[in-house]
Amino acid sequence: MNTTPQPDPKDRPARLTVGVVGAGRVGPALAASLQLAGHRPVAVSGVSDASRRRAAALLPDVPLMTPAEVLGRAELVLLTVPDDALPGLVSGLAETGAVRPGQLIVHTSGRYGARVLDPALRAGALPLALHPAMTFTGTPVDVQRLAGCSFGVTAPEELRLAAEALVIEMGGEPEWIAEDRRPLYHAALALGSNHLVTLVAQSMELLRASGVSAPDRMLGPLLGASLDNALRSGDAALTGPVARGDAGTVAAHVAELREHAPQAVAGYLAMARTTADRALAHGLLKPELAEDLLGVLAEEATATGGTSGARGTGGANGARGTGGAADTDGSSDSPEHAEDPTGSDAPGDLGHPGDPGRPDGPAGPDGPGDPGDPEDPDAPHGPEGTAGPEGDVR
C-alpha cells in the first residue's frame, strides 16, 4: 500500500486552463473531473441561481464570467449547452473573435459531431466532440460516476488521440463515433435511457393506483434483474405475456388501462407490438400463438385511433405483421434527434446525455441526455446575444 502523501490537486502543475460555457449539470462536473487530473478551471459562465450554486459547489473559487471572457482565459473550453443552442453559440463566439487559434473547443452534445464546431475551426481552434453517456444530477456524485463512463468521441483524425486522452483523464472510456453516425448514436441512447425513465415513472403511477404502497421497492429488484438480463442476453431475455403469446392477458391489460390510465394505452400498445416483432424474429413467440395476439393488438390500436394497427404489415416471421420496428417496406426509423433530456441531464447537461438522461440525461444515456435542465433555464449569452437554456447533456 502506498503511504506517500499525495499532493493537493491545486498544487499540481496544471497542463491546461479550463473554462466552462454553460454551468448546467454537466459542465461543472466535467471541469471538476479535469481538475482532479491536474488541469486548472479558471472561469465559468452561468446566469441562473441554480447554475451559480452548481458552479460554487463543484468549482469553488472559480470566477463567474461571460462566455467571451471564459474563452479569453481558457486553453480548453467546454461548451455544455443544449443541442439546439450549440450551433448559434459557436457561430457567435467565432464571429466576434472570442475564439483563439490553438484553443481546444469541446462540446458535449450527443447529437452533433465535430462539424458543428466548424466556425471555431475556421478561427483556428481545435474541435472535439466528447459526449458522456451518463445522466447527471448537478451534484458532486456526478464526478464519481464518470469513472468507467463511456464517452462518444468525434474529432478530426489528427486530434483523435488528444480527444481520447482527455476522456481517459476524466476516468471515462472513449468510444469512437463517426460524424455521420452521431444522430443515430444519440437516438439509441435516448431510446434506452430517457424512455426508460418514462416507462418506470408510468409503471410506478399504475402500481400506486392498484394499491401498492411502495412501488419503488417492488420495482427495484425486478427492473434491476431485467436490465441485467437484457444487457447479458439481449432479446433472449424477453419474458411476459407478449413474448408468450398470451392474447387474453394483453387484452385484459388494455381494458384496465383504458379505464384507469387511458394516457398509457398508446405507449403500452406500441411497446407490445415492438416486443412481438422481436419475439417473433428470435423464435420466442410461436407463430400459431402470434395470430390471436397480433389480432388483439391490431383491434386495440384501431380503437385507439392508431394508423399502424392493420394486420399484415410485415411482421417478423410472416405472422400477421405487427407494424412495429419493421414497416411494410422493411425499413427502420432512425430518428435523428431525441433530446433527453437527460439530458445528458440525460442523455444530464450533456446530456446530456444526462444531464443516455442530453442518454444530459444515459444524458443520456442524456442518457444518454436531455432537453435542458428544467429547473435551470440558464441562457448562455454569447457576445452576439445567442441564448439557450442550459441543460443536461444527455
Residue pairs with C-beta under 8 A, 6 or more apart in sequence:
9 35
9 36
9 38
12 38
13 38
14 38
14 39
14 40
15 38
15 39
16 34
16 39
16 40
16 74
16 75
16 76
16 104
17 39
17 40
17 41
17 42
17 73
17 74
17 75
17 76
18 31
18 34
18 35
18 39
18 40
18 41
18 42
18 74
18 75
18 76
18 77
18 78
19 41
19 42
19 43
19 44
19 70
19 71
19 73
19 74
19 76
19 77
19 78
20 27
20 28
20 30
20 31
20 41
20 43
20 44
20 45
20 55
20 59
20 70
20 77
20 78
20 80
21 27
21 45
21 67
21 70
21 71
21 77
21 78
21 79
21 80
21 81
21 89
21 380
22 45
22 46
22 78
22 79
22 80
22 81
22 349
22 378
22 380
22 390
23 44
23 45
23 46
23 51
23 52
23 54
23 55
23 64
23 80
23 378
23 390
24 51
24 54
24 80
24 81
24 138
24 345
24 349
24 355
24 360
24 372
24 373
24 376
24 378
24 390
24 391
24 392
24 393
25 54
25 136
25 137
25 138
25 142
25 343
25 344
25 345
25 348
25 349
25 352
25 354
25 355
25 360
25 373
25 376
25 391
25 392
26 80
26 108
26 132
26 136
26 142
26 343
26 344
26 345
26 348
26 349
26 350
26 351
26 352
26 353
26 354
26 355
26 358
26 360
26 363
26 392
26 393
27 44
27 78
27 80
27 108
27 349
27 390
28 44
28 54
28 55
28 57
28 58
28 59
28 138
29 58
29 136
29 138
29 142
29 143
29 146
29 348
29 349
30 78
30 80
30 108
30 132
30 146
30 170
31 41
31 44
31 58
31 59
31 62
31 78
32 41
32 58
32 59
32 140
32 143
33 143
33 146
33 169
33 170
33 171
34 41
34 76
34 166
34 169
34 170
35 41
35 59
36 143
37 169
37 170
39 76
39 169
41 59
41 62
42 62
42 63
42 73
42 74
43 62
43 63
43 64
43 65
43 69
43 70
43 73
43 74
44 55
44 59
44 62
44 63
44 64
44 65
44 70
45 64
45 65
45 66
45 67
45 69
45 70
45 380
46 52
46 54
46 55
46 64
46 378
46 380
46 390
47 378
47 379
47 380
47 381
48 376
48 377
48 378
48 390
50 138
50 373
50 375
50 376
50 378
51 376
51 378
51 390
52 64
54 138
54 376
55 62
55 64
57 139
57 140
58 140
58 143
65 73
66 381
66 383
67 89
67 93
67 98
67 380
67 381
67 382
67 383
68 93
68 96
68 98
68 382
68 383
70 77
71 77
71 93
71 98
71 99
71 100
71 103
72 98
72 100
74 103
75 102
75 103
75 104
76 103
76 104
76 106
76 166
77 103
77 104
77 105
77 106
78 106
78 107
78 108
79 86
79 89
79 90
79 105
79 106
79 107
79 108
80 107
80 108
80 349
80 350
80 390
80 393
81 89
81 380
81 388
81 390
81 391
82 109
82 339
82 358
82 371
82 372
82 388
82 389
82 390
82 391
82 393
83 109
83 110
83 111
83 112
83 337
83 339
83 358
83 369
84 339
84 388
85 380
85 386
85 387
85 388
85 389
86 107
86 109
86 112
86 116
86 388
87 112
87 116
88 382
88 386
88 388
89 380
89 382
89 386
89 388
90 105
90 107
90 116
90 117
90 119
90 120
91 119
91 384
91 386
92 382
92 383
92 384
92 385
92 386
93 99
93 119
93 120
93 382
93 383
93 384
94 119
94 120
94 122
94 123
95 119
95 384
96 382
96 383
96 384
97 123
98 382
98 383
99 105
99 119
99 120
99 123
99 124
99 125
100 123
100 124
100 125
101 123
101 124
101 125
102 124
102 125
102 126
103 120
103 124
103 125
103 126
104 125
104 126
104 128
104 162
105 117
105 120
105 125
105 126
105 127
105 128
106 128
106 129
106 130
106 166
107 116
107 117
107 128
107 129
107 130
108 129
108 130
108 131
108 132
108 344
108 349
108 350
108 351
108 352
108 358
108 393
109 116
109 129
109 131
109 350
109 351
109 352
109 358
109 393
109 394
110 131
110 133
110 152
110 182
110 185
110 186
110 189
110 190
110 340
110 344
110 347
110 350
110 351
110 352
110 353
110 358
110 359
110 363
110 364
110 365
110 366
110 367
110 368
110 369
110 393
110 394
111 182
111 183
111 186
111 336
111 337
111 339
111 358
112 129
112 182
113 129
113 154
113 177
113 178
113 179
113 180
113 182
114 121
114 127
114 128
114 129
114 154
114 155
114 156
114 179
115 179
116 129
117 125
117 127
117 128
117 129
118 127
120 127
121 127
126 159
126 162
127 155
127 156
127 159
128 153
128 154
128 155
128 159
128 162
128 163
128 166
129 152
129 153
129 154
129 155
129 163
129 182
130 151
130 152
130 153
130 163
130 166
130 167
131 151
131 152
131 153
131 186
131 344
131 347
131 350
131 351
131 352
131 353
131 358
131 364
131 366
131 393
131 394
132 146
132 149
132 150
132 151
132 172
132 344
132 348
132 350
132 351
132 352
132 353
132 354
132 363
132 364
132 393
133 149
133 150
133 151
133 152
133 175
133 189
133 347
133 353
133 356
133 359
133 362
133 363
133 364
133 365
133 366
133 367
133 368
134 142
134 145
134 146
134 149
134 344
134 346
134 348
134 350
134 353
134 354
134 357
134 359
134 362
134 363
134 364
134 365
134 366
134 367
134 368
135 193
135 340
135 342
135 343
135 344
135 345
135 346
135 347
135 348
135 351
135 352
135 353
135 354
135 355
135 356
135 357
135 359
135 360
135 361
135 362
135 363
135 364
135 365
135 366
135 367
135 368
135 370
135 392
136 142
136 145
136 342
136 343
136 344
136 345
136 346
136 348
136 349
136 350
136 351
136 352
136 353
136 354
136 355
136 357
136 360
136 361
136 363
136 392
136 393
137 345
137 348
137 355
138 345
138 349
138 355
138 373
138 376
142 348
146 170
146 171
146 172
147 171
147 172
148 171
148 172
148 173
149 171
149 172
149 173
150 172
150 173
150 174
150 175
151 167
151 170
151 172
151 173
151 174
151 175
152 175
152 177
152 182
152 185
152 186
153 160
153 163
153 164
153 167
153 174
153 175
153 176
153 177
154 163
154 176
154 177
154 178
154 179
154 182
155 162
155 163
160 176
163 174
164 174
164 176
167 173
167 174
168 174
177 185
183 334
183 335
183 336
183 337
184 334
184 336
186 337
186 338
186 347
186 358
186 359
186 366
186 368
186 369
186 394
187 334
187 335
187 336
187 337
187 338
188 356
189 340
189 347
189 353
189 356
189 359
189 362
189 363
189 364
189 365
189 366
189 367
189 368
189 369
189 394
190 338
190 339
190 340
190 341
190 346
190 347
190 356
190 359
190 364
190 365
190 366
190 367
190 368
190 369
190 394
191 338
191 356
192 356
192 359
192 362
192 365
192 367
192 368
193 340
193 342
193 346
193 347
193 353
193 354
193 356
193 357
193 359
193 361
193 362
193 363
193 364
193 365
193 366
193 367
193 368
193 369
194 338
194 340
194 341
194 342
194 343
194 346
194 347
194 356
194 357
194 359
194 361
194 362
194 363
194 364
194 365
194 366
194 367
194 368
194 369
194 370
194 394
196 356
197 342
197 357
198 267
199 267
199 271
200 219
200 223
202 261
202 264
202 267
203 215
203 219
204 215
204 216
204 219
205 261
206 257
206 260
206 261
206 264
207 215
207 218
207 219
208 215
209 260
209 261
212 218
226 237
229 237
230 237
235 278
235 279
235 281
235 282
235 284
236 282
236 284
238 275
238 278
238 279
238 282
238 284
240 275
241 249
241 250
241 253
242 250
242 272
242 275
242 276
242 279
242 285
242 293
243 275
243 279
243 284
243 285
244 285
244 289
245 285
245 286
245 289
245 290
245 292
245 293
246 293
247 289
247 292
247 293
247 295
247 296
250 272
250 293
250 296
250 297
251 296
251 300
253 268
254 265
254 268
254 269
254 296
254 300
257 264
257 265
257 268
258 265
265 300
265 304
266 304
266 306
269 297
269 300
269 301
269 304
269 306
269 309
270 324
272 297
273 297
273 301
273 308
273 322
273 323
273 324
274 322
274 324
274 325
275 324
276 285
276 290
276 293
276 294
276 297
276 315
276 322
276 324
277 315
277 316
277 322
277 324
277 325
277 326
278 316
278 324
278 325
279 285
280 287
280 290
280 315
280 316
280 317
280 319
280 322
281 316
281 317
285 293
287 317
287 318
287 319
290 315
290 317
290 319
290 320
291 319
291 320
294 311
294 315
294 319
294 320
294 321
294 322
295 311
295 320
297 309
297 322
298 309
298 310
298 311
298 320
299 309
300 309
301 308
301 309
301 323
302 309
302 310
308 323
308 327
309 323
310 323
311 320
311 321
312 320
312 321
313 321
313 322
313 323
313 327
313 328
314 321
314 323
314 326
314 327
314 328
314 329
314 330
315 321
315 322
315 323
315 324
315 326
316 322
316 326
321 328
325 332
326 332
327 333
338 347
339 347
339 358
339 369
339 370
339 371
339 372
339 394
340 346
340 347
340 348
340 351
340 352
340 353
340 354
340 355
340 356
340 357
340 358
340 359
340 360
340 361
340 362
340 363
340 364
340 365
340 366
340 367
340 368
340 369
340 370
340 371
340 392
340 394
341 347
341 351
341 352
341 354
341 357
341 358
341 360
341 361
341 363
341 366
341 369
341 370
341 371
341 372
341 391
341 392
341 394
342 348
342 350
342 351
342 352
342 353
342 354
342 355
342 356
342 357
342 358
342 359
342 360
342 361
342 362
342 363
342 364
342 365
342 366
342 367
342 368
342 369
342 370
342 392
342 394
343 349
343 350
343 351
343 352
343 353
343 354
343 355
343 357
343 358
343 359
343 360
343 361
343 363
343 364
343 366
343 367
343 368
343 369
343 370
343 371
343 372
343 373
343 391
343 392
343 393
343 394
344 350
344 351
344 352
344 353
344 354
344 355
344 356
344 357
344 358
344 359
344 360
344 361
344 362
344 363
344 364
344 365
344 366
344 367
344 368
344 369
344 370
344 391
344 392
344 393
344 394
345 351
345 352
345 353
345 354
345 355
345 357
345 358
345 360
345 361
345 363
345 364
345 366
345 369
345 370
345 373
345 391
345 392
345 393
345 394
346 352
346 353
346 354
346 355
346 356
346 357
346 358
346 359
346 360
346 361
346 362
346 363
346 364
346 365
346 366
346 367
346 368
346 369
346 370
346 392
346 393
346 394
347 353
347 354
347 356
347 357
347 358
347 359
347 360
347 361
347 362
347 363
347 364
347 365
347 366
347 367
347 368
347 369
347 370
347 392
347 393
347 394
348 354
348 355
348 357
348 358
348 359
348 360
348 361
348 363
348 364
348 366
348 367
348 369
348 370
348 392
348 393
348 394
349 355
349 358
349 360
349 363
349 370
349 373
349 390
349 391
349 392
349 393
350 358
350 360
350 361
350 363
350 364
350 366
350 369
350 370
350 392
350 393
350 394
351 357
351 358
351 359
351 360
351 361
351 363
351 364
351 365
351 366
351 367
351 368
351 369
351 370
351 391
351 392
351 393
351 394
352 358
352 359
352 360
352 361
352 363
352 364
352 366
352 367
352 368
352 369
352 370
352 391
352 392
352 393
352 394
353 359
353 360
353 361
353 362
353 363
353 364
353 365
353 366
353 367
353 368
353 369
353 370
353 392
353 393
353 394
354 360
354 361
354 362
354 363
354 364
354 365
354 366
354 367
354 368
354 369
354 370
354 392
354 393
354 394
355 361
355 363
355 364
355 366
355 369
355 370
355 373
355 391
355 392
355 393
355 394
356 362
356 363
356 364
356 365
356 366
356 367
356 368
356 369
356 394
357 363
357 364
357 365
357 366
357 367
357 368
357 369
357 370
357 392
357 394
358 364
358 366
358 367
358 368
358 369
358 370
358 371
358 391
358 392
358 393
358 394
359 365
359 366
359 367
359 368
359 369
359 370
359 394
360 366
360 367
360 368
360 369
360 370
360 373
360 391
360 392
360 393
360 394
361 367
361 368
361 369
361 370
361 392
361 393
361 394
362 368
362 369
362 394
363 369
363 370
363 392
363 393
363 394
364 370
364 392
364 393
364 394
365 394
366 392
366 393
366 394
367 394
368 394
369 391
369 392
369 393
369 394
370 391
370 392
370 393
370 394
371 391
372 388
372 389
372 390
372 391
372 392
373 389
373 390
373 391
373 392
374 391
376 389
376 390
376 391
377 389
377 390
378 389
378 390
379 387
379 388
379 389
379 390
380 386
380 387
380 388
380 390
381 387
